[in-house]
């Protein structure tokens, strides 16, 4: 496939928009090019991958000790969430109480 040389003004605009955090899809709509063309311009300019970093939580969810229930109490994206940690049922990832909740919900979905 032949390479299309884009005008320098277009390349500069695409690069500025991408460095400003705009997605390649949004840039493509704005400049009237295909998303693939915008990705190509960014790639040749050395812009690899997303330019925005997702915010990282200020806490870490500590995994339970081996043999501890892996049920998460609370929203794992929020501080204060924790694993249950009670002893698990043999061959399962959850304690008896949480395993019963998982299976009950799964059975309800099948009906």
C-alpha atoms as one frame of an Amber mdcrd trajectory, in Angstrom:
protein
   0.000   0.000   0.000   1.347   3.426  -0.914   2.060   5.839   1.888   0.133
   9.077   1.770   2.122  12.158   2.709  -0.038  14.311   4.914   0.518  18.066
   4.911   2.773  19.330   7.721  -0.074  21.472   9.096  -2.263  18.366   9.489
   0.543  16.402  11.149   1.228  19.249  13.587  -2.465  19.580  14.452  -2.894
  15.821  15.001   0.218  15.659  17.188  -0.886  18.669  19.268  -4.362  17.220
  19.799  -2.973  13.806  20.747  -0.484  15.303  23.188  -3.397  17.250  24.644
  -5.029  13.960  25.572  -7.621  13.619  22.810  -8.352  10.103  21.559  -7.394
   9.114  18.038 -11.068   8.570  17.215 -11.988  12.109  18.304  -9.039  13.558
  16.399 -10.066  11.686  13.257 -13.554  13.169  13.420 -12.172  16.646  14.006
  -9.643  16.628  11.136 -11.744  14.593   8.681  -9.374  11.627   8.387  -9.782
   7.965   9.255  -8.777   6.761  12.706  -6.113   4.588  11.070  -4.626   7.640
   9.344  -4.450   9.468  12.674  -2.858   6.451  14.355  -0.273   6.339  11.546
   0.589  10.010  11.973   0.953   9.536  15.739   3.028   6.382  15.304   5.464
   8.020  12.890   5.754  10.973  15.303   6.777   8.596  18.093   3.553   8.871
  20.093   2.957   5.328  21.275  -0.005   4.189  23.313  -2.337   6.317  25.386
  -1.070   9.728  26.338  -3.204   9.893  29.483  -2.498   7.837  32.556  -5.449
   6.590  34.552  -5.350   7.847  38.105  -4.011   5.216  40.476  -5.714   4.679
  43.793  -3.812   5.918  46.810  -4.315   2.577  48.536  -3.609  -1.075  47.847
  -6.073  -3.888  48.321  -4.150  -6.535  50.226  -4.794 -10.113  49.103  -5.808
 -12.597  51.785  -3.357 -15.157  53.093  -3.276 -18.507  51.283  -6.546 -20.289
  51.955  -8.386 -17.038  52.725 -11.740 -16.118  51.165 -11.329 -13.869  48.117
 -14.734 -12.192  48.430 -14.251  -8.403  48.328 -16.263  -6.450  50.884 -16.934
  -2.969  49.495 -16.024  -1.296  46.231 -12.479  -2.375  45.254 -11.929   1.049
  43.645 -12.517   2.800  46.959 -10.425   2.939  50.110 -11.746   0.683  52.824
 -12.453  -2.304  50.577 -11.024  -5.545  51.889 -11.076  -9.287  51.272 -13.185
 -11.450  53.589 -10.209 -13.659  54.505 -12.163 -16.412  56.306 -11.045 -20.004
  55.590 -12.247 -21.217  52.162 -14.275 -24.284  51.287 -12.004 -26.981  49.832
 -11.559 -26.400  46.086 -13.218 -22.964  46.161 -12.036 -19.357  46.367 -14.678
 -18.338  48.928 -15.724 -19.174  52.475 -18.952 -21.165  52.946 -21.135 -18.048
  53.308 -19.823 -16.263  50.231 -19.752 -19.455  48.171 -23.461 -19.908  48.914
 -24.136 -16.317  47.743 -22.216 -16.865  44.493 -23.976 -20.133  43.687 -27.415
 -18.762  44.609 -26.909 -15.772  42.273 -25.631 -18.033  39.506 -28.584 -20.429
  39.862 -31.016 -17.494  39.773 -29.511 -16.347  36.458 -30.043 -19.794  34.946
 -33.784 -19.757  35.679
